[in-house]
Amino acid sequence: MRGFLRRRMKLTPYIVNLITLATGIILALPALDAQQISSSRAYTGHETDLDANNFAGAYPSIIETRLDDCQTCHRAGIEGTDTARVYNACGYCHLIPFPEKGYLTGVPENFMNTLNAYGRAYGQAGRTTAALREIENRDTDEDGYTNSQEIAALRYPGDATSKPGQPLTPFISMEWDSIVSLPPHEQSLLQNTNKQQFDDYIRFYGVKVKEVLDAAGADLEGATGITVFAPDGYSQDFSMREVLHEFPRGIFYHVPDFIDPEQRFVTTPSPIPKGWEDGEEIPDPLWLMIAYSREGEFLPPAHYEADTGRLSGAGPYRMIAPQNRPGRPDRGSKSKRYNDRWDFDESLDHNAGKGVRGVCVIRVNPVPEGYEEYDWRNGWSLVQDKKMIIYGHSIGD
């Protein structure tokens, strides 16, 4: 298996193209003269932003740390509004150039609305290195610590839940070489989508989630489940049963090759693998897995599309969740109904939506009390470095 992958896979450069937008997307303030970016990676999608320069210049020790990040000055969505599940500061900013249909409340009207208390104070003080010095003795997030105290302790000066003295949750960082050296697993299964037109029978290569947790040293006694995060903060929860036990075998359904392209809705391997019979089980054992290859090709890296502001790509790692209730493929919920056996059926297990693209963080629940949560809201640097963070219950004990 390993040799097969080495022969067939084509390595895609894992450079995170977060998004190339106008300079103003970072802070709603006048543009400054261009200069070399000194910040390591916080604004890799915003080549002319100078606020990163100012912050890194004033506090060089933050470069390559958690504060070298958009969320030091920017906020995510607002609790109790339509934007509550926009966990990532980048995603919240992107609602301005790329409005989301159905979001009526909590939507930022301008880029100043995307700033947290620290970002607003910096802007109001003049948006310069001197402005940072001017506000460093303030407590902008009102958590009892000055901005300079929080920055020195690598805590967010614009987030009251992040404060000096509170221990950070222990975590394990797993590198690409460590993950691909784990016992390999491959499986073919139906990816049944909900809204999209096409379902897919696909073969994925990767590792079982339980193997990753075991390699991270997780003691799963007492664990209630896991939460899997994408780089933009999107997440899915899975039970310990789904982590530790094999899923039911999938079933193959032979779908006619309709003449009308709009009537087509499923892709199947060509040729159909030996042993696949209409209405019969697909022979592969199915597990909750982390895939790094689809049909023998490395997964393209997750990134923000510059022309849509949406998450695209799937790699370097993608969570694959088989169907708990094996069933047939069906057309998308928005497709025309043809009154045949293949129309959309809400009762089917649309498992494709349970997958997570660009998996970069796995939390083993519950997290020990008294710790500050790991920064799962922004995992783009992890995608770029092909790393995966494991934290939570029993990790680091």
Residue pairs with C-beta under 8 A, 6 or more apart in sequence:
1 184
1 186
1 205
2 184
4 296
5 184
5 205
5 293
5 296
8 296
8 297
9 293
9 296
9 297
9 298
10 297
10 298
11 298
12 298
12 299
12 300
12 301
12 315
14 301
14 315
14 316
14 383
14 384
14 385
14 386
15 301
15 384
16 44
16 231
16 301
16 302
16 303
16 380
16 381
16 383
16 384
17 45
17 303
17 304
17 306
18 44
18 45
18 90
18 303
18 304
18 380
19 45
19 90
19 94
19 303
19 304
19 305
19 306
19 309
20 45
20 46
20 47
20 306
21 45
21 46
21 94
21 97
21 306
23 31
23 46
23 48
23 49
24 31
24 111
25 46
25 93
25 94
25 96
25 97
25 111
26 43
26 46
26 49
26 51
26 52
26 70
26 73
26 74
26 93
26 111
27 49
27 51
27 73
27 111
27 112
27 115
27 119
27 122
27 123
27 127
28 110
28 111
28 112
28 114
28 115
28 123
29 123
29 127
30 127
31 48
32 50
32 127
33 50
34 48
34 50
35 50
35 53
36 53
37 43
37 47
37 49
37 52
37 53
38 52
38 53
38 56
38 57
38 63
39 52
39 53
39 55
39 56
39 63
39 68
40 56
40 63
40 64
40 68
41 64
41 68
41 380
41 381
41 384
42 52
42 68
42 69
42 70
42 72
43 49
43 51
43 52
43 70
44 380
44 384
45 90
45 304
46 52
51 73
51 122
51 127
52 68
54 127
54 128
54 129
54 131
54 132
55 62
55 67
55 72
55 73
55 132
56 62
56 63
56 68
57 129
58 129
58 132
58 133
59 67
59 132
59 151
61 152
62 68
62 151
62 154
65 154
66 154
66 156
66 375
67 151
67 154
67 156
69 375
69 378
70 89
70 90
70 93
70 378
71 88
71 89
71 116
71 156
71 158
71 159
71 375
71 377
71 378
72 118
72 119
72 156
72 157
72 158
73 115
73 116
73 118
73 119
73 122
73 158
74 89
74 90
74 92
74 93
74 114
74 115
74 116
74 119
75 89
75 92
75 114
75 115
75 116
75 119
75 158
76 86
76 87
76 88
76 89
76 91
76 92
76 233
76 377
77 83
77 84
77 85
77 86
77 87
77 91
77 92
77 106
78 84
78 105
78 106
80 106
81 105
81 106
81 107
82 102
82 103
82 104
82 105
82 106
82 107
83 92
83 95
83 103
83 105
83 106
83 107
84 106
85 234
86 92
86 95
86 233
87 232
87 233
87 234
87 235
87 376
87 377
88 231
88 232
88 233
88 377
88 378
89 114
89 377
89 378
90 232
90 304
90 378
90 380
91 232
91 233
92 108
92 114
93 108
93 111
93 114
94 304
94 309
95 103
95 107
95 108
96 108
96 110
96 111
96 114
97 309
98 308
98 309
98 310
99 107
100 107
108 114
112 120
112 123
115 123
116 141
116 158
116 159
117 140
117 141
117 142
117 158
118 135
118 140
118 141
118 147
118 156
118 157
118 158
119 158
120 140
121 135
121 138
121 140
121 147
122 131
122 132
122 135
123 131
125 131
125 132
125 134
125 135
126 134
135 147
136 146
136 147
136 148
136 151
137 146
137 147
137 148
138 146
138 147
139 145
139 146
139 147
140 147
140 157
140 158
141 150
141 156
141 157
141 158
141 159
141 160
142 160
143 150
143 160
143 161
143 162
143 163
144 163
145 153
145 155
145 163
145 164
147 157
149 164
150 156
150 157
150 162
150 163
150 164
151 157
152 164
153 164
153 165
155 162
155 163
155 164
155 166
155 372
156 162
161 372
161 373
162 372
163 372
166 370
166 371
166 372
167 370
167 371
167 372
168 371
168 372
168 374
169 367
169 368
169 371
169 372
169 373
169 374
169 391
169 392
169 396
170 371
170 391
170 395
170 396
170 397
171 374
171 389
171 390
171 391
171 395
171 396
172 216
172 217
172 389
172 390
172 391
172 395
172 396
173 387
173 388
173 389
174 212
174 215
174 216
174 387
174 388
174 389
174 390
175 386
175 387
176 316
176 386
176 387
178 215
179 207
179 212
179 290
179 292
179 317
179 388
180 207
180 292
182 207
182 211
182 212
182 215
183 207
183 208
183 211
184 205
184 206
184 207
185 205
185 206
185 207
185 208
185 211
185 287
185 289
186 203
186 204
186 205
186 206
186 284
187 203
187 204
187 284
187 285
187 286
187 287
187 289
187 320
187 322
188 201
188 202
188 203
188 204
188 250
188 269
188 273
188 282
188 284
189 201
189 202
189 204
189 250
189 282
189 284
189 286
189 320
189 322
189 323
190 199
190 200
190 201
190 250
190 251
190 323
190 326
190 329
190 351
191 199
191 200
191 201
191 202
191 351
191 352
191 355
192 199
192 323
192 327
192 329
192 330
192 348
192 349
192 350
192 351
192 352
193 199
193 200
193 332
193 350
193 352
193 353
194 332
194 333
194 350
194 352
194 353
195 332
195 333
195 334
196 332
196 352
197 264
197 265
197 331
197 332
197 335
198 264
198 265
198 266
198 267
198 332
199 265
199 266
199 267
199 329
199 330
199 352
200 266
200 267
200 352
201 252
201 266
201 267
201 268
201 269
201 329
202 294
202 295
203 269
203 294
203 295
203 296
204 289
204 291
204 293
204 294
204 318
204 320
205 291
205 292
205 293
205 294
205 296
206 289
206 290
206 291
206 292
206 293
206 317
206 318
206 320
207 289
207 290
208 287
208 288
208 289
208 290
209 226
209 238
209 243
209 287
209 288
209 289
209 290
209 319
209 362
210 243
210 244
210 287
210 288
212 290
212 362
212 388
212 390
213 220
213 226
213 243
213 362
213 364
213 390
216 390
216 395
217 394
217 395
218 364
218 390
218 393
218 394
218 395
219 393
219 394
219 397
220 240
220 243
220 244
220 364
220 393
220 394
221 394
222 393
222 394
223 240
223 364
223 365
223 366
223 392
223 393
223 394
224 239
224 240
224 365
224 366
224 393
225 237
225 238
225 239
225 240
225 242
225 243
225 365
226 237
226 238
226 240
226 243
226 362
226 363
226 364
226 365
226 392
227 235
227 236
227 237
227 238
227 362
227 363
227 365
228 235
228 236
228 237
228 238
228 319
228 356
228 359
228 361
228 362
228 363
229 235
229 356
229 359
229 360
229 361
229 362
229 363
229 376
229 379
230 302
230 311
230 356
230 357
230 358
230 359
230 360
230 379
231 302
231 311
231 358
231 360
231 378
231 379
231 380
231 382
231 383
232 304
232 311
232 358
232 378
232 379
233 376
233 377
233 378
233 379
234 311
234 356
235 356
235 376
236 319
236 321
236 354
236 355
236 356
237 365
238 288
238 321
242 288
242 321
242 324
243 288
246 285
246 286
246 287
247 286
247 287
247 288
247 322
247 323
247 324
248 286
248 322
248 323
248 324
248 325
248 326
249 281
249 282
249 283
249 284
249 285
249 286
249 326
250 281
250 282
250 284
250 286
250 322
250 323
250 326
251 279
251 280
251 281
251 282
251 326
251 327
251 328
252 272
252 276
252 277
252 278
252 279
252 280
252 281
252 282
253 278
253 279
253 328
253 329
254 268
254 272
254 278
255 265
255 266
255 268
255 329
255 342
257 264
258 264
262 335
262 336
263 338
265 329
265 330
265 331
265 332
265 335
265 342
266 329
275 283
276 282
281 326
286 322
287 322
288 319
288 320
288 321
288 322
289 319
289 320
290 317
290 318
290 319
290 320
290 359
290 388
291 299
291 317
291 318
291 319
291 320
292 298
292 299
292 315
292 316
292 317
292 318
293 299
294 314
294 318
298 315
298 316
299 313
299 314
299 315
299 316
299 317
299 318
300 313
300 314
300 315
301 313
301 315
301 316
301 358
301 383
301 384
302 311
302 312
302 313
302 314
302 315
302 357
302 358
302 383
303 311
303 312
303 313
303 383
304 310
304 311
304 312
305 311
305 312
311 357
311 358
313 357
313 358
314 357
314 358
315 357
315 358
315 383
316 358
316 383
316 386
317 358
317 359
317 360
317 388
318 355
318 356
318 357
318 358
318 359
319 354
319 355
319 356
319 359
320 355
321 351
321 354
321 355
322 351
323 349
323 351
324 349
324 351
325 348
325 349
326 349
327 348
327 349
328 341
328 342
328 348
329 342
330 342
330 343
330 344
330 345
330 348
331 337
331 338
331 342
331 343
331 344
332 344
333 344
333 346
335 343
335 344
337 343
337 344
358 379
358 383
359 388
360 379
360 382
360 383
360 387
360 388
360 389
361 374
361 376
361 379
361 382
361 388
361 389
361 390
361 391
362 388
362 389
362 390
362 391
362 392
363 374
363 376
363 391
363 392
364 390
364 391
364 392
364 393
364 394
364 395
365 392
365 393
366 392
366 393
367 373
367 391
367 392
367 393
368 392
368 393
374 389
374 391
376 389
379 389
382 388
382 389
